[in-house]
Amino acid sequence: MIVGGKDIQGSSQVVDSDRPEGSKFRLTGKGVDQEPKGIFRINENTGSVSVTRSLDREMIATYQLFVETTDVNGKTLEGPVPLEVIVIDQNDNRPIFREGPYVGHVMEGSPTGTMVMRMTAFDADDPATDNALLRYNIRQQTPDKPSPNMFYIDPEKGDIVTVVSPALLDRETLENPKYELIIEAQDMAGLDVGLTGTATATIMIDDKNDHSPKFTKKEFQATVEEGVMGVIVNLTVEDKDDPTTGAWRAAYTIINGNPGQSFEIHTNPQTNEGMLSVVKPLDYEISAFHTLLIKVENEDPLVPEVSYGPSSTATVHITVLDVNEGPVFYPDPMMVTRQENISVGSVLLTVNATDPDSLQHQTIRYSVYKDPAGWLNINPINGTVDTTAVLDRESPFVHNSVYTALFLAIDSGNPPATGTGTLLITLEDVNDNAPFIYPTVAEVCDDAKNLSVVILGASDKDLHPNTDPFKFEIHKQTVPDKVWKISKINNTHALVSLLQNLNKANYNLPIMVTDSGKPPMTNITDLRVQVCSCKNSKVDCNAAGALHASVLSLLLLCLFSLACK
């Protein structure tokens, strides 16, 4: 059974010459009792099959139905027999371009017939019929200069190629390097009765490096003050190539006049200009003029038929302006070594500063800039530095035995220029600090079995060999009546202990400590020892009767008591 795709109603006759009397026809399958249901029906008496609504071949091209005969009770008598329904295609679908956007590229100057891109459309109609047989053509080209027919499309394949000469395909002379083509696809093999669909093809004429960059002038001028760094001049070039490509972007090189590498040149990415910079300070006294030869090239190589010409090089004349520069100390920093405690008025050194502006014949005066401890003076005329106070290595202004001071050298320019110099004074140690002990307070129980009182340590602000080993002694303790004992532990520590228990009281024990300097220095410090009552895990250090006796007083009291007896 064959029906048209858009038939609202159609019919076909099923014939059974041997059909028993009273039997009926029954139709089943997809489109009848299966989804989509109700499209086909059969006259149970005559066997006429009809279509109830329009069919769409692009949705379902064929239907497999089954016909059978049944008795009055619905029991199958014959069949089922297959019935195939084929939907005939009608040209009811326009060609469509499904793969857009369509963008093609072709290099400027390409030969005639160069392939640009392919445009293909889709038609949902039956591909075995002319309903889906497509033909292509270009309906419109924008812009239409320099020729209204810059491109051609193969009507069957959809291939777009160039049809103009390479000379016309010059990006730099085109009104716009972008073309838009309205491409039409028509079914029915392009007959007028065919349906059409359109799409836009965008074709970009790509640049090639067929123009070398050229300086806008042969010579550039620049002026810069000596000692100043940064950009001094921008070199301008022209290039007809595409500004978005390496065929336009410039690369600059200094090819002569820069032996000291005082100059560098970089490309401004926005303007393509060459930014010439001073990267090392220039000195007017050494050279007041500089001449540089600079060349420019593209990032991308030129095409073989184009080369760099004389316009791709330029000369830059640089004038250096003289400025009043500050005097320079030499050496800087200046370093001397002296013993601390040298006499006031001692000469440390004579500083030396020179004026770089040798052609100006200026005079120099000196002054103290930073002298944290106020120890120094400088002669403003000849730069002699002497002391105004005693130099102390142990001063908080001295770090790692080095004292730092700053001096100024001021020239007679208008306005005057100033230079700064640093003086580092290394101070050698002198044994000018006596050692001291720690701690200076100790506690001990009056009934202690261990008569050790305290471990003493000693320290000295001086440096070795003016420090340890230290000598520890009890000052003025008479030998026959010793109560205390001090024993060396090592070079820096000693143990103070009792020879017998003492009554609860506070005692001041004079400890004498001596360093190893030559000559040595000695310090006597009272060690305050509290003898406390220690009972039932309670320590009471309040002296009975507020007794405060020195060791000497205690010894005299003991001698007096013995004499009374």
Long-range contacts (C-beta under 8 A, 24 or more apart in sequence): 1-49, 1-83, 1-84, 1-85, 1-86, 2-85, 2-86, 2-88, 3-51, 3-55, 3-85, 3-86, 3-87, 3-88, 4-55, 4-87, 4-88, 4-90, 5-54, 5-55, 5-56, 5-57, 5-87, 5-88, 5-89, 5-90, 5-92, 6-54, 6-55, 6-90, 6-92, 7-51, 7-54, 7-55, 8-51, 8-53, 8-54, 9-50, 9-51, 9-52, 10-50, 10-51, 11-48, 11-49, 11-50, 11-51, 12-48, 12-49, 12-50, 13-46, 13-47, 13-48, 13-49, 14-42, 14-47, 14-48, 14-49, 14-67, 14-83, 15-47, 16-47, 16-69, 16-78, 19-69, 19-78, 20-69, 20-71, 20-77, 22-71, 22-72, 23-69, 23-70, 23-71, 23-72, 23-77, 24-69, 24-70, 24-71, 24-72, 25-67, 25-68, 25-69, 26-67, 26-68, 26-69, 26-70, 26-74, 26-76, 27-65, 27-66, 27-67, 27-83, 28-65, 28-66, 28-68, 28-80, 29-63, 29-64, 29-65, 29-66, 29-83, 30-63, 30-64, 30-65, 31-60, 31-63, 31-65, 31-85, 32-65, 36-60, 39-63, 40-65, 40-85, 42-67, 49-83, 55-87, 56-87, 57-87, 57-88, 57-89, 57-90, 57-125, 57-126, 58-92, 58-93, 58-124, 58-125, 60-87, 61-86, 61-87, 61-126, 62-86, 62-87, 63-87, 89-125, 89-126, 89-129, 89-131, 90-125, 90-131, 91-125, 91-130, 91-131, 91-187, 91-188, 91-193, 91-194, 91-195, 92-125, 93-123, 93-124, 93-125, 93-131, 93-195, 94-123, 94-187, 94-195, 94-196, 94-197, 95-121, 95-122, 95-123, 95-134, 95-185, 95-186, 95-187, 95-195, 95-196, 95-197, 96-121, 96-122, 96-123, 96-197, 97-121, 97-122, 97-183, 97-185, 97-197, 97-198, 97-199, 98-122, 100-199, 100-200, 101-200, 101-202, 102-183, 102-199, 102-200, 102-201, 102-202, 103-201, 103-202, 103-203, 103-204, 104-160, 104-201, 104-202, 104-203, 104-204, 105-203, 105-204, 105-206, 106-162, 106-169, 106-203, 106-204, 106-205, 106-206, 107-205, 107-206, 107-208, 108-169, 108-170, 108-171, 108-172, 108-177, 108-205, 108-206, 108-207, 108-208, 108-210, 109-166, 109-167, 109-169, 109-170, 109-208, 109-210, 110-162, 110-166, 110-169, 111-162, 111-166, 112-162, 112-163, 112-164, 112-165, 112-166, 113-161, 113-162, 113-163, 114-161, 114-162, 115-159, 115-160, 115-161, 116-151, 116-160, 116-161, 116-162, 116-203, 117-159, 117-160, 117-201, 117-203, 118-157, 118-158, 118-159, 118-160, 119-153, 119-158, 119-160, 119-183, 119-185, 119-199, 119-201, 120-158, 121-158, 121-185, 121-197, 121-199, 123-185, 123-187, 125-187, 130-187, 130-188, 130-189, 130-191, 131-187, 131-188, 132-187, 133-187, 133-188, 133-189, 134-185, 134-186, 134-187, 134-190, 135-185, 135-186, 135-189, 135-190, 135-194, 136-183, 136-184, 136-185, 137-183, 137-184, 137-186, 137-190, 138-181, 138-182, 138-183, 138-184, 139-182, 139-183, 139-184, 139-198, 140-181, 140-182, 141-179, 141-180, 141-181, 141-182, 142-179, 142-180, 142-181, 143-175, 143-176, 143-179, 145-174, 145-175, 146-173, 146-174, 146-175, 150-179, 151-179, 151-181, 151-203, 153-181, 153-183, 155-190, 158-183, 158-185, 160-201, 160-203, 169-205, 171-205, 171-206, 171-207, 171-242, 172-210, 172-211, 172-240, 172-241, 174-205, 177-204, 177-205, 177-206, 177-207, 177-242, 178-202, 178-203, 178-204, 178-205, 179-203, 179-205, 206-242, 207-241, 207-242, 207-245, 207-247, 207-248, 208-241, 208-247, 208-303, 209-241, 209-245, 209-246, 209-247, 209-298, 209-300, 209-301, 209-302, 209-303, 209-306, 210-241, 210-247, 210-302, 210-303, 210-305, 210-306, 211-239, 211-240, 211-241, 211-247, 211-306, 212-239, 212-297, 212-298, 212-302, 212-306, 212-307, 212-308, 212-309, 212-311, 212-312, 213-237, 213-238, 213-239, 213-248, 213-250, 213-272, 213-296, 213-297, 213-298, 213-312, 214-238, 214-239, 214-309, 214-311, 214-312, 215-296, 215-311, 215-312, 215-313, 215-314, 217-314, 218-311, 218-314, 218-315, 219-314, 219-315, 219-316, 219-317, 220-314, 220-315, 220-316, 220-317, 221-316, 221-317, 221-319, 222-276, 222-316, 222-317, 222-318, 222-319, 223-318, 223-319, 223-321, 224-278, 224-282, 224-318, 224-319, 224-320, 224-321, 225-320, 225-321, 225-323, 226-281, 226-282, 226-283, 226-284, 226-285, 226-320, 226-321, 226-322, 226-323, 226-325, 227-281, 227-282, 227-283, 227-323, 227-325, 228-278, 228-281, 228-282, 229-277, 229-278, 229-279, 229-280, 229-281, 230-277, 230-278, 231-275, 231-276, 231-277, 232-276, 232-277, 232-278, 232-318, 233-276, 233-316, 234-268, 234-271, 234-273, 234-274, 234-275, 234-276, 235-265, 235-273, 235-274, 235-275, 235-276, 235-294, 235-296, 235-314, 235-316, 236-271, 236-273, 237-272, 237-273, 237-274, 237-296, 239-272, 239-298, 241-298, 243-272, 245-300, 246-298, 246-299, 246-300, 247-298, 247-299, 247-300, 248-272, 248-298, 249-298, 249-299, 250-274, 250-296, 250-297, 250-298, 250-299, 251-296, 251-297, 251-298, 251-299, 252-294, 252-295, 252-296, 253-294, 253-295, 253-296, 253-297, 254-292, 254-293, 254-294, 255-293, 255-294, 255-295, 255-313, 256-292, 256-293, 257-290, 257-291, 257-292, 257-293, 258-292, 262-290, 263-290, 263-292, 265-294, 276-316, 282-320, 283-320, 283-356, 284-320, 284-321, 284-322, 284-323, 285-322, 285-356, 285-357, 285-358, 285-359, 287-320, 288-319, 288-320, 288-322, 289-317, 289-318, 289-319, 289-320, 290-317, 290-318, 290-320, 291-315, 291-316, 291-317, 291-318, 292-316, 292-318, 322-357, 322-359, 324-357, 324-360, 324-411, 324-413, 324-414, 324-415, 324-416, 324-417, 325-355, 325-356, 325-357, 325-417, 326-409, 326-411, 326-417, 326-418, 326-419, 326-420, 327-353, 327-354, 327-355, 327-356, 327-364, 327-409, 327-410, 327-411, 327-417, 327-418, 327-419, 328-353, 328-354, 328-355, 328-356, 328-409, 328-419, 329-353, 329-407, 329-409, 329-419, 329-420, 329-421, 329-422, 330-354, 332-421, 332-422, 333-421, 333-422, 333-423, 333-424, 334-421, 334-422, 334-423, 334-424, 335-423, 335-424, 335-425, 335-426, 336-423, 336-424, 336-425, 336-426, 337-425, 337-426, 337-427, 337-428, 338-391, 338-425, 338-426, 338-427, 338-428, 339-427, 339-428, 339-430, 340-390, 340-391, 340-392, 340-393, 340-394, 340-427, 340-428, 340-429, 340-430, 340-432, 341-390, 341-391, 341-392, 341-430, 341-432, 342-387, 342-390, 342-391, 343-387, 344-387, 344-388, 344-389, 344-390, 345-386, 345-387, 345-388, 346-386, 346-387, 347-384, 347-385, 347-386, 348-376, 348-385, 348-386, 348-387, 348-423, 348-425, 349-384, 349-385, 349-423, 350-382, 350-383, 350-384, 350-385, 351-378, 351-383, 351-385, 351-407, 351-409, 351-421, 351-423, 352-383, 353-383, 353-409, 353-419, 353-421, 355-411, 357-411, 357-413, 360-413, 362-411, 362-412, 362-413, 363-411, 363-412, 364-409, 364-410, 364-411, 364-412, 365-409, 365-410, 365-412, 366-407, 366-408, 366-409, 366-410, 367-407, 367-408, 367-410, 368-405, 368-406, 368-407, 368-408, 369-406, 369-407, 369-408, 369-420, 370-404, 370-405, 370-406, 371-405, 371-406, 372-397, 372-404, 372-405, 373-397, 373-398, 373-403, 375-403, 375-405, 376-405, 376-423, 378-407, 383-407, 383-409, 385-423, 391-425, 391-427, 392-427, 392-432, 393-427, 393-428, 393-429, 393-430, 393-463, 394-432, 394-433, 394-461, 394-462, 398-427, 401-426, 401-427, 401-428, 401-429, 401-463, 402-426, 402-427, 403-427, 429-462, 429-463, 429-466, 430-462, 430-466, 431-462, 431-466, 431-515, 431-517, 431-518, 431-519, 431-520, 431-521, 432-462, 432-521, 433-460, 433-461, 433-462, 433-466, 433-521, 434-460, 434-515, 434-521, 434-522, 434-523, 435-459, 435-460, 435-467, 435-470, 435-513, 435-514, 435-515, 435-521, 435-523, 436-460, 436-513, 436-523, 436-525, 437-472, 437-511, 437-513, 437-523, 437-525, 437-527, 440-525, 440-526, 440-527, 440-528, 441-527, 441-528, 441-529, 441-530, 442-496, 442-527, 442-528, 442-529, 442-530, 443-529, 443-530, 443-531, 443-532, 443-539, 443-541, 444-498, 444-529, 444-530, 444-531, 444-532, 445-531, 445-532, 445-533, 445-534, 445-539, 446-501, 446-502, 446-503, 446-504, 446-531, 446-532, 446-533, 446-534, 447-501, 447-534, 448-498, 448-501, 448-534, 451-497, 451-498, 451-499, 451-500, 451-501, 452-495, 452-496, 452-497, 453-484, 453-496, 453-497, 453-498, 453-529, 454-495, 454-496, 454-527, 454-529, 455-489, 455-493, 455-494, 455-495, 455-496, 456-486, 456-493, 456-494, 456-495, 456-496, 456-511, 456-527, 457-492, 457-493, 458-492, 458-493, 458-494, 458-513, 459-492, 460-515, 462-515, 462-517, 465-516, 465-517, 465-518, 466-515, 466-516, 466-517, 467-515, 467-516, 467-517, 468-492, 468-515, 468-516, 469-516, 470-494, 470-513, 470-514, 470-515, 470-516, 471-513, 471-514, 472-511, 472-512, 472-513, 473-511, 473-512, 473-513, 473-514, 474-509, 474-510, 474-511, 474-512, 475-510, 475-511, 475-512, 475-524, 476-510, 476-552, 477-551, 478-555, 481-555, 481-558, 481-559, 483-551, 483-554, 483-555, 484-509, 484-551, 486-511, 496-527, 496-529, 502-531, 503-531, 503-544, 504-531, 504-532, 504-533, 504-540, 504-541, 504-543, 504-544, 505-531, 505-543, 505-544, 505-547, 505-548, 505-549, 506-530, 506-531, 506-543, 506-547, 506-548, 506-549, 507-531, 507-549, 507-550, 507-551, 507-554, 508-548, 508-550, 508-551, 509-551, 510-551
